[in-house]
Amino acid sequence: MKLEVMINWTIFVALISSATSYLFMKYGTVEKIILHLTDFTKEDIRKVKGLLKWKY
């Protein structure tokens, strides 16, 4: 059963990796990915960046 679980996780990680690679090839930046896949605006992203800079 352990081998089966490892195979499942390997497939899962490969799928996530492929999807991430595709998104970066298509859109180029995290900001563009977020703008295309969500209803966030550039203003929302700017606010989040400001909060992250303040917090970290």
VOBA-1610 file (N, C-alpha, C; in pm, whole numbers, padded with zeros to 5 digits, always signed):
BEGIN
Met+00082-00120+00000Met+00000+00000+00000Met+00087+00126+00000Lys+00201+00121+00060Lys+00287+00239+00066Lys+00334+00280-00074Leu+00367+00184-00159Leu+00409+00214-00295Leu+00295+00281-00373Glu+00174+00235-00351Glu+00057+00292-00418Glu+00037+00438-00379Val+00056+00467-00252Val+00042+00605-00204Val+00152+00692-00263Met+00273+00641-00271Met+00384+00717-00329Met+00358+00747-00476Ile+00304+00651-00547Ile+00273+00671-00690Ile+00165+00779-00704Asn+00062+00773-00619Asn-00044+00874-00625Asn+00011+01014-00599Trp+00096+01027-00498Trp+00155+01158-00468Trp+00245+01205-00580Thr+00318+01114-00641Thr+00406+01150-00752Thr+00324+01204-00869Ile+00214+01139-00901Ile+00127+01185-01008Ile+00066+01320-00974Phe+00022+01338-00850Phe-00035+01464-00805Phe+00065+01579-00819Val+00187+01557-00772Val+00291+01660-00780Val+00325+01691-00926Ala+00331+01590-01010Ala+00359+01611-01152Ala+00250+01695-01218Leu+00125+01669-01184Leu+00014+01747-01240Leu+00020+01893-01195Ile+00045+01915-01067Ile+00055+02052-01016Ile+00172+02125-01081Ser+00283+02057-01094Ser+00402+02116-01157Ser+00375+02153-01303Ser+00310+02064-01374Ser+00277+02092-01514Ser+00182+02209-01527Ala+00081+02214-01441Ala-00015+02324-01446Ala+00054+02456-01414Thr+00141+02457-01315Thr+00214+02579-01279Thr+00304+02624-01393Ser+00375+02531-01454Ser+00462+02565-01566Ser+00381+02623-01682Tyr+00269+02562-01711Tyr+00183+02612-01819Tyr+00137+02755-01792Leu+00091+02781-01668Leu+00043+02915-01635Leu+00153+03019-01648Phe+00274+02985-01604Phe+00384+03081-01615Phe+00426+03102-01760Met+00420+02998-01841Met+00453+03015-01983Met+00348+03101-02052Lys+00222+03084-02015Lys+00114+03157-02081Lys+00105+03303-02035Tyr+00117+03327-01904Tyr+00095+03461-01850Tyr+00223+03533-01807Gly+00325+03461-01767Gly+00454+03523-01737Gly+00479+03560-01593Thr+00382+03619-01524Thr+00404+03661-01386Thr+00288+03616-01298Val+00313+03613-01169Val+00207+03576-01074Val+00093+03678-01082Glu+00129+03805-01096Glu+00027+03910-01103Glu-00067+03888-01222Lys-00012+03858-01338Lys-00095+03835-01456Lys-00180+03709-01441Ile-00124+03605-01378Ile-00200+03483-01354Ile-00321+03513-01267Ile-00298+03587-01158Ile-00407+03622-01066Ile-00512+03707-01136Leu-00468+03804-01218Leu-00563+03890-01289Leu-00649+03811-01386His-00592+03710-01452His-00667+03634-01552His-00755+03526-01490Leu-00715+03470-01377Leu-00789+03357-01321Leu-00888+03397-01210Thr-00878+03520-01161Thr-00969+03564-01055Thr-01034+03695-01095Asp-01119+03746-01009Asp-01180+03876-01036Asp-01108+03988-00963Phe-00982+03964-00923Phe-00901+04067-00861Phe-00870+04176-00963Thr-00852+04297-00915Thr-00809+04407-01001Thr-00665+04442-00965Lys-00603+04526-01046Lys-00466+04570-01017Lys-00461+04642-00882Glu-00567+04714-00851Glu-00575+04785-00722Glu-00574+04686-00606Asp-00650+04577-00618Asp-00652+04474-00513Asp-00512+04414-00493Ile-00445+04385-00602Ile-00311+04326-00595Ile-00215+04424-00530Arg-00227+04552-00563Arg-00139+04654-00504Arg-00161+04660-00353Lys-00287+04651-00308Lys-00318+04653-00164Lys-00257+04532-00093Val-00269+04415-00154Val-00213+04293-00094Val-00061+04304-00085Lys+00002+04354-00191Lys+00147+04373-00188Lys+00187+04467-00075Gly+00109+04573-00056Gly+00136+04668+00052Gly+00124+04602+00188Leu+00022+04519+00206Leu+00004+04449+00333Leu+00119+04352+00359Leu+00162+04280+00256Leu+00272+04184+00272Leu+00403+04256+00306Lys+00427+04370+00243Lys+00550+04446+00274Lys+00547+04495+00417Trp+00428+04539+00463Trp+00416+04590+00599Trp+00435+04478+00701Lys+00378+04362+00671Lys+00382+04250+00764Lys+00519+04183+00767Tyr+00587+04174+00654Tyr+00714+04104+00648Tyr+00821+04203+00616
//
